[in-house]
Amino acid sequence: MRDTIAIVGATGAVGQEFIGCIERRGFPVKGLRLLASARSAGKTCPFRGGELTVEELREDSFVGVDIALFSAGSGISKQFAPSAVRCGAVVVDNSSAFRMDADVPLVVPEINARRIQDHKGIIANPNCSAITALVPLWPIHRQNPIRRLILATYQAASGAGAAAMQELLDSTRAFLDGKDFQPKVMPHPYAFNVFSHNTQIDPQTGYNDEETKVMRETRKIFEDDRIAVSATCIRVPVLRAHSQAITFTCENPIREDEVRAILAGAPGVKLVDDRENNYFPMPRDASGQDDVLVGRIRKDLSDPSGRSICLFVAGDQLLKGAALNAVQIAELL
């Protein structure tokens, strides 16, 4: 079966990865329709030896489309996803617009692919940090339920789009040349700096929107409201792969060798855990890879009950954290 696929936000960082994933994975498309804003209409993108022209996104852009992959922000998704559904398309949305809607499945194929069949026209792609953490945690959770999860994220510029990636490059060049640079995309200087994730802070809880998304989405994806989750999300001067320091506490005691054995055969996971050479997951190695890299697996010495493990992960935010996960959902559709 071949489908006509539409990509909304085709000229953005994730949109370009949508195209690359479809081509690289041999997705059997009948037609590929590239949609973006009016200012991007007329641009061309290479695909399977030819060139595709970007069209302006309109309400009637989805006539004849079977699957629509959205990555253009929650405002665009809220405006145009219903139009796509009315035209008969199934929407896989990469924004936060529908993730916590009770009628919208929030899907990571390695975890809850069965939820795809519950869709009513829209399927949500989770937050990139949630995906990166939960792909390796799920197989552990299935064998020994996780009861508490503490995350510290080190998030790349790609999470804020192509303009943020370019600002990181430009600000780094300026810094090295001793020139002043005024940030326009990020709220703080990006070169050689780290800062709290650039989303709104809840004045009551002190958590920013990114942290709240990760906490809420974890419970929805795992279908377990009992999991205690806390996250601290930080921007770091890395181009495209997110990293995370994770500590989790299980219902029963768990050993680090058990964790390694579980993860060794887990889908979407690659162990990088070389203590002898002090070689562990790095965003440089994760960039361009489909798998989430996992290492630094060790007992949490602060927990005398033996139920807690610390580890470190890195995953390509544009691939498994965004485009690849959505394309995997489309393949299952």
DARA-V321766 format. One record per residue. RES is the residue in one letter. SS is DSSP state (helix for helix, strand for strand, loop for the rest). PSI is psi in whole degrees, 0 to 359 (none if undefined). BURIAL is + if it has 24 or more other ideal C-beta (glycine too) atoms within 12 Angstrom, else -. Layout:
res->RES ss->SS psi->PSI burial->BURIAL
res->RES ss->SS psi->PSI burial->BURIAL
//
This chain:
res->M ss->loop psi->133 burial->-
res->R ss->loop psi->137 burial->-
res->D ss->strand psi->155 burial->+
res->T ss->strand psi->124 burial->+
res->I ss->strand psi->136 burial->+
res->A ss->strand psi->139 burial->+
res->I ss->strand psi->117 burial->+
res->V ss->strand psi->124 burial->+
res->G ss->loop psi->36 burial->+
res->A ss->loop psi->335 burial->+
res->T ss->loop psi->356 burial->+
res->G ss->loop psi->177 burial->+
res->A ss->helix psi->314 burial->+
res->V ss->helix psi->322 burial->+
res->G ss->helix psi->318 burial->+
res->Q ss->helix psi->325 burial->+
res->E ss->helix psi->328 burial->+
res->F ss->helix psi->309 burial->+
res->I ss->helix psi->315 burial->+
res->G ss->helix psi->318 burial->+
res->C ss->helix psi->317 burial->+
res->I ss->helix psi->318 burial->+
res->E ss->helix psi->313 burial->+
res->R ss->helix psi->324 burial->-
res->R ss->loop psi->0 burial->-
res->G ss->loop psi->35 burial->-
res->F ss->loop psi->127 burial->+
res->P ss->loop psi->79 burial->-
res->V ss->strand psi->143 burial->+
res->K ss->strand psi->325 burial->-
res->G ss->strand psi->150 burial->-
res->L ss->strand psi->121 burial->+
res->R ss->strand psi->121 burial->+
res->L ss->strand psi->124 burial->+
res->L ss->strand psi->140 burial->+
res->A ss->strand psi->187 burial->+
res->S ss->loop psi->168 burial->+
res->A ss->loop psi->325 burial->-
res->R ss->loop psi->340 burial->-
res->S ss->loop psi->349 burial->+
res->A ss->loop psi->137 burial->-
res->G ss->loop psi->342 burial->-
res->K ss->loop psi->159 burial->-
res->T ss->strand psi->151 burial->-
res->C ss->strand psi->136 burial->+
res->P ss->strand psi->143 burial->-
res->F ss->strand psi->119 burial->+
res->R ss->loop psi->49 burial->-
res->G ss->loop psi->358 burial->-
res->G ss->strand psi->196 burial->-
res->E ss->strand psi->135 burial->-
res->L ss->strand psi->140 burial->+
res->T ss->strand psi->134 burial->-
res->V ss->loop psi->133 burial->+
res->E ss->strand psi->155 burial->+
res->E ss->strand psi->134 burial->-
res->L ss->loop psi->124 burial->+
res->R ss->loop psi->167 burial->-
res->E ss->loop psi->329 burial->-
res->D ss->loop psi->14 burial->-
res->S ss->loop psi->347 burial->+
res->F ss->loop psi->8 burial->+
res->V ss->loop psi->124 burial->-
res->G ss->loop psi->2 burial->-
res->V ss->loop psi->137 burial->+
res->D ss->loop psi->316 burial->+
res->I ss->strand psi->132 burial->+
res->A ss->strand psi->121 burial->+
res->L ss->strand psi->118 burial->+
res->F ss->strand psi->132 burial->+
res->S ss->loop psi->72 burial->+
res->A ss->loop psi->18 burial->+
res->G ss->loop psi->155 burial->+
res->S ss->helix psi->327 burial->+
res->G ss->helix psi->314 burial->-
res->I ss->helix psi->319 burial->+
res->S ss->helix psi->315 burial->+
res->K ss->helix psi->326 burial->-
res->Q ss->helix psi->317 burial->-
res->F ss->helix psi->339 burial->+
res->A ss->helix psi->316 burial->+
res->P ss->helix psi->325 burial->-
res->S ss->helix psi->319 burial->+
res->A ss->helix psi->318 burial->+
res->V ss->helix psi->318 burial->+
res->R ss->helix psi->331 burial->-
res->C ss->loop psi->358 burial->+
res->G ss->loop psi->4 burial->-
res->A ss->loop psi->153 burial->+
res->V ss->strand psi->127 burial->+
res->V ss->strand psi->131 burial->+
res->V ss->strand psi->109 burial->+
res->D ss->strand psi->129 burial->+
res->N ss->loop psi->357 burial->+
res->S ss->loop psi->181 burial->+
res->S ss->loop psi->4 burial->+
res->A ss->loop psi->320 burial->+
res->F ss->loop psi->5 burial->+
res->R ss->loop psi->320 burial->+
res->M ss->loop psi->10 burial->+
res->D ss->loop psi->127 burial->+
res->A ss->loop psi->335 burial->-
res->D ss->loop psi->1 burial->-
res->V ss->loop psi->119 burial->+
res->P ss->strand psi->139 burial->+
res->L ss->strand psi->108 burial->+
res->V ss->strand psi->131 burial->+
res->V ss->loop psi->111 burial->+
res->P ss->helix psi->326 burial->+
res->E ss->helix psi->345 burial->+
res->I ss->helix psi->305 burial->+
res->N ss->helix psi->46 burial->+
res->A ss->helix psi->332 burial->+
res->R ss->helix psi->337 burial->-
res->R ss->helix psi->345 burial->+
res->I ss->helix psi->321 burial->+
res->Q ss->helix psi->347 burial->-
res->D ss->helix psi->0 burial->-
res->H ss->loop psi->152 burial->+
res->K ss->loop psi->35 burial->-
res->G ss->loop psi->338 burial->+
res->I ss->strand psi->135 burial->+
res->I ss->strand psi->134 burial->+
res->A ss->strand psi->138 burial->+
res->N ss->strand psi->129 burial->+
res->P ss->loop psi->171 burial->+
res->N ss->loop psi->143 burial->+
res->C ss->helix psi->321 burial->+
res->S ss->helix psi->324 burial->+
res->A ss->helix psi->314 burial->+
res->I ss->helix psi->311 burial->+
res->T ss->helix psi->322 burial->+
res->A ss->helix psi->319 burial->+
res->L ss->helix psi->334 burial->+
res->V ss->helix psi->311 burial->+
res->P ss->helix psi->335 burial->+
res->L ss->helix psi->332 burial->+
res->W ss->helix psi->310 burial->+
res->P ss->helix psi->332 burial->+
res->I ss->helix psi->314 burial->+
res->H ss->helix psi->324 burial->+
res->R ss->helix psi->327 burial->-
res->Q ss->helix psi->328 burial->-
res->N ss->loop psi->95 burial->+
res->P ss->loop psi->131 burial->-
res->I ss->strand psi->129 burial->+
res->R ss->strand psi->337 burial->+
res->R ss->strand psi->141 burial->+
res->L ss->strand psi->124 burial->+
res->I ss->strand psi->125 burial->+
res->L ss->strand psi->140 burial->+
res->A ss->strand psi->118 burial->+
res->T ss->strand psi->150 burial->+
res->Y ss->strand psi->93 burial->+
res->Q ss->strand psi->136 burial->+
res->A ss->loop psi->166 burial->+
res->A ss->helix psi->331 burial->+
res->S ss->helix psi->332 burial->+
res->G ss->helix psi->339 burial->+
res->A ss->helix psi->8 burial->+
res->G ss->loop psi->176 burial->+
res->A ss->helix psi->324 burial->+
res->A ss->helix psi->323 burial->-
res->A ss->helix psi->322 burial->+
res->M ss->helix psi->317 burial->+
res->Q ss->helix psi->323 burial->-
res->E ss->helix psi->324 burial->+
res->L ss->helix psi->316 burial->+
res->L ss->helix psi->312 burial->+
res->D ss->helix psi->318 burial->+
res->S ss->helix psi->328 burial->+
res->T ss->helix psi->316 burial->-
res->R ss->helix psi->316 burial->-
res->A ss->helix psi->318 burial->-
res->F ss->helix psi->314 burial->-
res->L ss->helix psi->331 burial->-
res->D ss->loop psi->2 burial->-
res->G ss->loop psi->26 burial->-
res->K ss->loop psi->153 burial->-
res->D ss->loop psi->147 burial->-
res->F ss->loop psi->125 burial->+
res->Q ss->loop psi->114 burial->-
res->P ss->loop psi->141 burial->+
res->K ss->loop psi->331 burial->-
res->V ss->loop psi->314 burial->+
res->M ss->loop psi->155 burial->+
res->P ss->loop psi->347 burial->-
res->H ss->loop psi->160 burial->+
res->P ss->loop psi->135 burial->+
res->Y ss->loop psi->325 burial->+
res->A ss->loop psi->129 burial->+
res->F ss->loop psi->42 burial->-
res->N ss->loop psi->156 burial->-
res->V ss->strand psi->149 burial->+
res->F ss->strand psi->161 burial->-
res->S ss->strand psi->142 burial->+
res->H ss->loop psi->136 burial->+
res->N ss->loop psi->55 burial->+
res->T ss->loop psi->165 burial->+
res->Q ss->loop psi->140 burial->-
res->I ss->strand psi->131 burial->-
res->D ss->loop psi->118 burial->-
res->P ss->loop psi->338 burial->-
res->Q ss->loop psi->314 burial->-
res->T ss->loop psi->334 burial->-
res->G ss->loop psi->358 burial->-
res->Y ss->loop psi->145 burial->+
res->N ss->strand psi->171 burial->+
res->D ss->helix psi->322 burial->+
res->E ss->helix psi->316 burial->+
res->E ss->helix psi->318 burial->+
res->T ss->helix psi->320 burial->+
res->K ss->helix psi->311 burial->+
res->V ss->helix psi->317 burial->+
res->M ss->helix psi->314 burial->+
res->R ss->helix psi->319 burial->+
res->E ss->helix psi->327 burial->+
res->T ss->helix psi->313 burial->+
res->R ss->helix psi->322 burial->+
res->K ss->helix psi->315 burial->+
res->I ss->helix psi->317 burial->+
res->F ss->helix psi->351 burial->+
res->E ss->loop psi->48 burial->-
res->D ss->loop psi->100 burial->+
res->D ss->loop psi->355 burial->-
res->R ss->loop psi->345 burial->-
res->I ss->loop psi->126 burial->+
res->A ss->strand psi->121 burial->-
res->V ss->strand psi->135 burial->+
res->S ss->strand psi->137 burial->+
res->A ss->strand psi->145 burial->+
res->T ss->strand psi->115 burial->+
res->C ss->strand psi->126 burial->+
res->I ss->strand psi->139 burial->+
res->R ss->strand psi->134 burial->+
res->V ss->strand psi->157 burial->+
res->P ss->loop psi->66 burial->+
res->V ss->loop psi->144 burial->+
res->L ss->loop psi->309 burial->+
res->R ss->loop psi->5 burial->+
res->A ss->strand psi->130 burial->+
res->H ss->strand psi->146 burial->+
res->S ss->strand psi->158 burial->+
res->Q ss->strand psi->139 burial->+
res->A ss->strand psi->124 burial->+
res->I ss->strand psi->134 burial->+
res->T ss->strand psi->126 burial->+
res->F ss->strand psi->149 burial->+
res->T ss->strand psi->126 burial->+
res->C ss->strand psi->167 burial->+
res->E ss->loop psi->323 burial->-
res->N ss->loop psi->162 burial->-
res->P ss->loop psi->146 burial->-
res->I ss->loop psi->139 burial->+
res->R ss->loop psi->155 burial->-
res->E ss->helix psi->328 burial->+
res->D ss->helix psi->331 burial->-
res->E ss->helix psi->317 burial->-
res->V ss->helix psi->315 burial->+
res->R ss->helix psi->318 burial->+
res->A ss->helix psi->320 burial->-
res->I ss->helix psi->315 burial->+
res->L ss->helix psi->337 burial->+
res->A ss->helix psi->329 burial->-
res->G ss->loop psi->14 burial->-
res->A ss->loop psi->137 burial->+
res->P ss->loop psi->139 burial->-
res->G ss->loop psi->11 burial->+
res->V ss->strand psi->142 burial->+
res->K ss->strand psi->124 burial->+
res->L ss->strand psi->128 burial->+
res->V ss->loop psi->88 burial->+
res->D ss->strand psi->63 burial->+
res->D ss->strand psi->92 burial->-
res->R ss->loop psi->322 burial->-
res->E ss->loop psi->320 burial->-
res->N ss->loop psi->9 burial->-
res->N ss->loop psi->47 burial->-
res->Y ss->strand psi->117 burial->-
res->F ss->strand psi->178 burial->+
res->P ss->loop psi->135 burial->+
res->M ss->loop psi->146 burial->+
res->P ss->helix psi->330 burial->+
res->R ss->helix psi->319 burial->-
res->D ss->helix psi->328 burial->+
res->A ss->helix psi->334 burial->+
res->S ss->loop psi->126 burial->+
res->G ss->loop psi->358 burial->+
res->Q ss->loop psi->145 burial->+
res->D ss->loop psi->327 burial->+
res->D ss->loop psi->156 burial->+
res->V ss->strand psi->127 burial->+
res->L ss->strand psi->136 burial->+
res->V ss->strand psi->134 burial->+
res->G ss->strand psi->198 burial->+
res->R ss->strand psi->34 burial->+
res->I ss->strand psi->121 burial->+
res->R ss->strand psi->157 burial->+
res->K ss->strand psi->140 burial->+
res->D ss->loop psi->105 burial->+
res->L ss->loop psi->348 burial->-
res->S ss->loop psi->353 burial->-
res->D ss->loop psi->101 burial->-
res->P ss->loop psi->349 burial->-
res->S ss->loop psi->345 burial->-
res->G ss->loop psi->18 burial->-
res->R ss->loop psi->1 burial->+
res->S ss->strand psi->143 burial->+
res->I ss->strand psi->142 burial->+
res->C ss->strand psi->144 burial->+
res->L ss->strand psi->172 burial->+
res->F ss->strand psi->137 burial->+
res->V ss->strand psi->158 burial->+
res->A ss->strand psi->136 burial->+
res->G ss->strand psi->147 burial->+
res->D ss->strand psi->115 burial->+
res->Q ss->loop psi->326 burial->+
res->L ss->loop psi->337 burial->+
res->L ss->helix psi->266 burial->+
res->K ss->helix psi->330 burial->+
res->G ss->helix psi->351 burial->+
res->A ss->helix psi->274 burial->+
res->A ss->helix psi->313 burial->+
res->L ss->helix psi->316 burial->+
res->N ss->helix psi->318 burial->+
res->A ss->helix psi->319 burial->+
res->V ss->helix psi->323 burial->+
res->Q ss->helix psi->321 burial->+
res->I ss->helix psi->315 burial->+
res->A ss->helix psi->322 burial->+
res->E ss->helix psi->320 burial->+
res->L ss->helix psi->329 burial->+
res->L ss->loop psi->none burial->+
//
